[in-house]
C-alpha cells in the first residue's frame, strides 16, 4: 500500500472521502479527516454519485452515527480522532499523481470538468515549474479538484509544492513576479500571477476566519506579507507545502502528546523556519502565560493554513490554543501550544501583540 502523506486523499469502501492530516500513521489506520460524504441531494458529483462537503462538527457526528469504526481514542494524542482503517481503503489519491493525470489529459485535448479552471491550473503549474524551477513531479493539486469533486463553478485552486526547499523557491518566485507579465519560451505562453485583489478579500476572509481573532484589516496585512496566496486571471490559488518523502522522519508512537488544557500566552518568536510546513512550527522564548494552563511552552504549532507563516523571527506575539505535553523516548519532556484543534480554529490564533493594521 502507498505511503500516505499530508494532503493525500483517501476514498473508502464506504464511499467516504478523507484528507490525510499526517506524515506518519499507526499500523492499522491512516490519520485523516472526513471531507465529503455521499448525499443524494449533494451539490457535487462523481461517477454518477452525488456528494457534499461536511464541517468539522458534522464530520464527527456523522461518523459517530453512521460509521463509528472510523473514530478511535488515540493513545498518541490522547484524544478521540478520525482514522481510516487500512482494510477500508479503496483508493489513495495523491496530489502529484492527480496533477500529472490532468496535465496529460489537458495536453491531449481531452474534455475536462471546468476547462477554464483546468487551463488556469496548467498555467500555475507551468509558472512554478519554469519560473521557480520546481520539477513537475514535485507539484500537485489538493482541495476538491484532487478527488474530482470540484463543482463547475469551482472558485479556487489548492496548489501543492512538495519539498521544503521547493516551497521556498516557489514563494520567492511568486513574490518577485507578482503583477508581471512573464513570457515562458518553453511553452510559448504569457502568465501573470497577482496577489489577492480587492474583490476577493471578503471571500477569502469569510472562508478562513470563523471568529473575530483577526479583523479584516489585520487579515489583509498578514496575508499580503505572507505571500502564499494569489490570483490568476480572476481565480484564487494557494501555495501549500508538503514534505518530500526523504524529509519525513520518525514513526507513529515515537512521540506522545498529553493534552493539558487551554492557554493564552505572550512570547517572542525565535525561529519561524517551519512556518509553512504542516503543522506550522514556531519556536519561542520569553514566555509569559496570560491565562490558562501554566507550562514551560517552547513552541507553537498550527494545523490550520490560516496561521501558516503568520509571524516571523524576532516578533513579539500573543497566541491561544491547546497546551500539550510532548513525551519522546530518550528526550526531556517539552510543551507546545497547538492552534487548529478543529478545522475552523475557533478562538485559537498566533499574531502580533500590537495590531499591525
C-alpha positions in Angstrom: 0.0 0.0 0.0 1.2 3.5 -0.8 2.8 5.7 1.8 0.3 8.4 2.8 1.4 12.0 3.3 -0.4 15.1 4.4 -2.8 16.4 1.8 -3.3 13.0 0.2 -7.0 12.0 -0.1 -8.4 8.5 0.8 -11.5 7.1 -0.8 -13.0 4.4 1.4 -15.0 1.2 0.8 -18.0 3.1 2.4 -17.9 5.8 -0.2 -16.3 8.4 2.0 -13.6 10.9 1.1 -11.0 11.7 3.8 -8.0 14.1 3.6 -4.8 12.9 5.3 -3.6 15.2 8.1 -0.3 13.4 9.0 3.0 12.2 7.6 3.2 9.1 9.9 0.4 6.8 10.8 -0.4 3.9 13.1 -0.1 0.3 11.8 -3.8 -0.2 11.3 -5.1 3.1 10.0 -4.4 6.4 8.3 -4.9 9.6 10.4 -7.2 11.8 8.3 -10.3 14.0 8.4 -13.6 13.3 6.7 -14.3 15.9 4.0 -17.0 14.5 1.7 -19.9 12.2 2.2 -22.5 10.6 -0.2 -25.7 12.6 -0.4 -28.5 12.2 -3.0 -29.1 15.9 -2.6 -25.4 16.9 -2.6 -24.0 19.6 -4.8 -21.0 17.6 -6.1 -21.0 14.7 -8.5 -18.5 12.0 -9.4 -19.1 8.8 -11.5 -22.9 9.4 -11.3 -23.0 9.7 -7.5 -23.6 12.9 -5.5 -21.6 14.1 -2.5 -21.4 17.1 -0.2 -18.8 18.6 2.0 -19.0 18.4 5.8 -17.9 20.8 8.6 -15.7 19.6 11.4 -18.5 19.2 13.9 -20.8 17.5 11.4 -17.9 15.1 10.4 -17.7 13.7 13.9 -21.4 13.4 14.4 -21.9 11.8 11.0 -19.2 9.2 11.7 -20.5 8.5 15.2 -23.9 7.8 13.9 -23.1 6.0 10.6 -19.5 4.7 10.7 -18.1 4.7 14.3 -15.2 2.4 13.2 -13.5 5.5 11.7 -13.3 7.0 15.2 -10.9 5.9 17.9 -9.3 7.1 21.0 -5.7 7.8 20.0 -3.0 6.7 22.5 -0.5 9.2 20.9 -2.6 12.4 21.1 -4.8 11.2 24.0 -8.0 12.4 22.3 -10.7 11.0 20.0 -9.5 11.1 16.4 -10.5 10.1 12.9 -8.6 7.5 11.0 -9.4 5.3 8.0 -8.8 1.7 8.9 -6.5 0.2 6.3 -8.9 -2.5 5.4 -11.4 0.2 4.5 -9.1 1.9 2.0 -10.4 1.7 -1.6 -8.0 4.2 -3.2 -5.2 6.6 -2.1 -5.4 9.7 -4.2 -2.2 11.7 -4.5 -1.9 15.4 -5.4 1.2 14.9 -7.6 -0.3 12.0 -9.5 -3.7 13.8 -10.0 -2.0 16.9 -11.4 0.1 14.7 -13.8 -3.1 13.0 -15.0 -4.8 16.3 -15.5 -1.8 17.7 -17.3 -1.7 14.7 -19.6 -5.4 14.9 -20.4 -5.2 18.7 -20.9 -2.3 18.4 -23.3 -4.2 15.7 -25.3 -7.2 18.0 -25.6 -9.5 15.7 -23.6 -12.7 17.1 -22.2 -12.3 18.0 -18.5 -14.8 19.3 -15.9 -14.5 23.1 -15.8 -12.0 23.6 -18.6 -11.4 27.2 -17.7 -10.2 26.3 -14.3 -8.1 23.5 -15.7 -6.3 26.0 -18.1 -5.5 28.2 -15.1 -4.2 25.2 -13.1 -1.9 24.4 -16.0 -0.6 28.0 -16.0 0.1 27.9 -12.3 1.9 24.6 -12.8 4.0 26.0 -15.6 4.8 29.1 -13.6 6.2 27.2 -10.7 8.0 24.7 -12.9 9.7 27.2 -15.3 9.9 30.3 -13.2 10.6 28.8 -9.8 12.5 25.8 -11.1 10.4 23.2 -9.3 10.2 19.8 -11.1 6.7 18.8 -12.3 6.9 15.7 -10.1 7.1 18.0 -7.0 3.9 19.9 -7.9 0.3 18.8 -7.1 -3.3 19.7 -6.7 -5.4 19.3 -3.5 -8.8 20.5 -2.4 -11.9 19.4 -4.2 -10.1 19.0 -7.5 -7.9 16.2 -6.1 -10.8 13.7 -5.7 -12.6 15.1 -8.7 -15.4 16.6 -6.6 -15.0 20.2 -7.8 -18.1 21.9 -9.0 -18.4 23.5 -12.4 -18.1 26.9 -10.7 -15.1 26.0 -8.5 -13.5 29.2 -7.4 -10.0 28.4 -6.1 -7.0 26.2 -6.7 -5.3 24.5 -3.8 -1.8 24.1 -5.3 0.8 22.0 -3.5 4.6 22.2 -3.6 6.4 19.2 -2.4 9.7 19.7 -0.6 10.6 22.5 1.9 13.3 24.0 -0.3 11.0 23.8 -3.4 8.3 25.6 -1.5 10.8 28.4 -0.5 11.7 28.7 -4.2 8.1 28.9 -5.2 7.3 31.6 -2.7 10.3 33.6 -3.8 9.3 33.4 -7.5 5.8 34.4 -6.6 6.9 37.4 -4.6 9.3 38.6 -7.2 6.9 38.2 -10.2 3.6 39.3 -8.8 1.8 41.6 -11.2 4.4 41.0 -14.0 3.6 39.5 -17.4 6.0 36.6 -17.6 6.7 35.0 -21.0 7.7 31.4 -20.9 9.5 30.4 -24.0 9.4 26.7 -23.5 5.6 26.6 -23.7 5.3 29.9 -25.6 2.8 31.5 -23.2 2.4 34.6 -21.1 1.5 34.1 -17.5 0.6 36.8 -14.9 0.1 35.9 -11.2 -1.2 38.5 -8.8 -1.7 38.9 -5.1 -5.2 38.9 -3.7 -7.2 41.7 -5.4 -9.9 43.8 -3.8 -13.0 41.8 -4.9 -11.5 38.6 -3.4 -10.7 39.8 0.1 -14.2 39.3 1.6 -14.4 35.8 0.1 -11.0 34.7 1.5 -11.7 36.3 4.9 -15.0 34.6 5.3 -13.6 31.2 4.2 -10.7 31.4 6.7 -12.0 33.4 9.7 -14.9 31.9 11.6 -14.5 34.2 14.6 -13.1 37.7 15.5 -9.5 36.6 16.2 -8.4 38.8 13.3 -10.2 41.9 11.8 -10.5 42.2 8.1 -7.7 44.8 8.0 -5.4 42.6 10.1 -6.1 39.6 8.0 -5.2 41.5 4.8 -2.0 42.8 6.3 -0.8 39.3 7.3 -1.9 37.7 4.0 -0.1 40.3 1.9 3.1 39.8 4.0 3.0 36.0 3.8 2.5 35.9 0.0 1.4 32.3 -0.1 -2.0 33.0 -1.7 -2.6 34.8 -5.0 -4.9 35.0 -8.1 -4.5 34.1 -11.7 -6.9 35.5 -14.2 -9.5 36.1 -11.5 -9.1 32.7 -9.7 -7.7 32.3 -6.2 -4.8 29.9 -5.6 -2.9 28.8 -2.5 0.8 27.8 -2.4 0.6 24.9 0.0 3.7 23.0 1.4 4.1 19.2 1.9 7.3 17.5 2.8 9.1 15.2 0.3 9.4 11.6 1.3 13.0 12.0 2.3 12.1 14.8 4.6 9.7 12.7 6.7 11.2 11.1 9.8 10.0 9.2 12.8 7.4 6.6 13.3 4.0 6.6 14.8 4.2 6.4 18.6 7.8 7.8 18.8 6.2 10.9 20.4 3.1 11.0 22.6 1.1 14.2 23.3 -0.8 14.7 26.5 -3.5 17.4 26.4 -3.4 19.7 29.4 -6.0 22.4 28.6 -6.2 25.9 27.1 -3.8 28.7 27.5 -3.2 32.2 26.2 0.4 33.3 26.0 2.8 36.1 25.1 6.2 35.4 23.8 9.0 36.1 21.2 9.5 34.1 18.1 13.0 32.6 17.9 12.6 30.7 14.6 9.8 30.5 12.0 11.8 28.2 9.6 9.0 25.7 9.8 6.2 28.2 9.5 4.8 26.9 6.1 5.1 23.2 6.9 2.1 21.3 8.1 1.9 21.7 11.0 3.4 25.1 11.0 6.2 25.3 13.6 7.4 28.4 15.6 10.0 28.1 18.4 9.6 30.7 21.1 11.3 32.3 24.1 10.5 34.8 26.9 7.2 33.1 27.6 4.5 34.7 29.7 1.3 32.9 30.5 -1.6 35.3 30.3 -4.4 32.9 31.1 -5.0 29.2 31.5 -2.6 26.2 31.9 0.8 27.0 33.4 3.5 25.1 31.5 7.0 25.9 30.1 5.9 26.1 26.5 8.8 26.1 24.0 7.0 26.0 20.6 3.7 27.0 18.9 2.3 24.7 16.1 -0.6 25.4 13.8 -2.6 22.7 12.0 -4.6 25.4 10.1 -3.4 27.1 7.0 -4.8 30.3 8.3 -1.8 30.8 10.7 0.9 29.3 8.5 3.7 31.9 8.1 1.7 34.3 10.2 4.7 35.6 12.3 8.4 35.8 11.7 11.7 35.6 13.6 12.1 38.2 16.4 8.5 39.3 16.6 6.6 39.7 19.9 3.3 37.8 19.7 0.3 36.6 21.5 -1.2 33.1 20.9 -4.0 31.0 22.2 -4.6 27.2 21.8 -4.4 23.9 23.5 -1.4 23.0 25.6 0.2 19.6 25.1 3.0 17.9 26.9 5.3 16.3 24.4 6.8 13.0 25.5 9.6 11.4 23.4 11.6 8.4 24.3 15.2 9.4 25.2 14.3 13.1 25.3 13.4 15.5 28.0 9.6 16.3 28.1 8.6 19.6 26.5 5.4 21.5 26.0 3.8 23.1 22.9 0.7 25.3 22.2 -1.5 23.9 19.4 -3.6 26.0 17.1 -6.1 24.5 14.8 -7.5 21.7 17.0 -10.6 22.0 14.7 -10.6 23.0 11.1 -12.4 26.2 11.9 -9.8 27.1 14.6 -12.3 29.0 16.8 -10.7 31.3 19.3 -7.2 29.9 18.5 -4.5 32.1 17.0 -1.0 33.4 16.8 -0.5 37.0 15.9 1.5 40.2 16.8 0.7 41.6 20.2 0.3 45.0 18.7 -2.1 45.1 15.8 -0.3 45.8 12.5 -3.4 47.3 10.9 
